């Protein structure tokens, strides 16, 4: 029995390490896929996979790694306005997106693992985007209002929804819900 436990721990550690590297690669490469001033985040896929395969704490770790990668690639406009607000928003949104994705998976997995992965895949971008919007409201409304005016939006709120997160959010949800259950299922079949 002890050997099985160690094998599981080693497998989880290796899986997490591979997914950590993948998070960095996808974030740095994903910055080339842009909608407006923001890149579409394909990084949420390995975060959800890690949450499902290795648990909520692994999801939180992968989300935190995602946050660090975002700080290194996509935060210059916000960092110039409020560095503390930028770091807080980016790290919290990533870590909570992964952790809550894992919680959602854990709550549903006993009934149906495929549905659990799909629900986790939906929760991850909802949390990620929701906390991003809260961070914008708390720390960057002056900047957001200026961008909204420059681009001809009626107000900052409509710009935040339609300009900053609209297409990005929909793509993240679609990609996650399609890819995550398939990849997790393939990995689980491979384990057997």
Secondary structure, DSSP 4 states (H G I P E B T S, - for coil): -HHHHHHHHHHHHHHHHHHHHHHHHHHHHHTTSEETTEE--TTHHHHHHHHHHH-HHHHHHHHHHHHHHHHHHS-HHHHHH-HHHHHHHHHHHHHHHHHHHHHHHHHHHTT-HHHHHHHHHHHHHHHHHHHHHHHHHHH-HHHHHHHHHHTT-SSHHHIIIIIIIHHHHHHHHHHHHHHHHHHHHHHHHHH-
